[in-house]
């Protein structure tokens, strides 16, 4: 404590403070207080929001904010490069997962529709294997499961037409059936 307004070396200020001959008091550095700068000021207690949502840690004459990985700086006010990197990579991964799921869903839907259509065509063929439909633009297909039987797959229709019997033979067969019915 200064005597008669003059600082005396026997009474020194603590924690880096210095005695002022003008005021006859210790002038303390930031973070310290008291008559001789002997008290540490708890910046965390005096300002609860000093670190925002991060945790404030009191240090001798100072404070420190424990920032998350997305922020940096004295008061966690800056967005860190690591945080930006994590957000960008996470966003890309989420977008890729969504694209994959959409494409997988489309593929599954198309496969389901093709399976359903094929099973319906097979069912129609089993119900009426002699069904013949004249269409234009048909396509000949050999069915490996039917011992060489050929089918016409009309464009725009979902009917397989068995070709074991030609249309001329079918007409003859129908005429024979009609003749048999007349004889009876």
C-alpha angles and dihedrals in degrees: 000000000000118000119222091350092301121112113238122204089226089068107052128176117244132232096026096309120139134211118247117213088202097058097020088224137107113262106213129211118245110285096033134085143163133092093296099022089259096134125084110220112224101225090184092060095044094052114025094186095048090113097035109222093344126095118267118219119195115226128184103285093348145043137231131210118219098221125198119240091270097059139050140172135079093299098022089254097133124078107235124229090236090054092051090047092051092048093048094047092045091050092050092049092049091049092049091049091051091049090049092050092048093049091045090050092050091048092049091049092050092047090049092050092048092049091048092048093047092049090049091050091049090049091052090049092051092048094052114010093170093058111131124184124183110223136156122241096028123160126221114232127183111218109214091200096058101060097256100322113151127216135194114228104201116214110250094014131091099215128109112213115207112227100194087111118044119224091252091052089046090054090049090048091051090048090051090050090050091049091050090051091050092052092054 
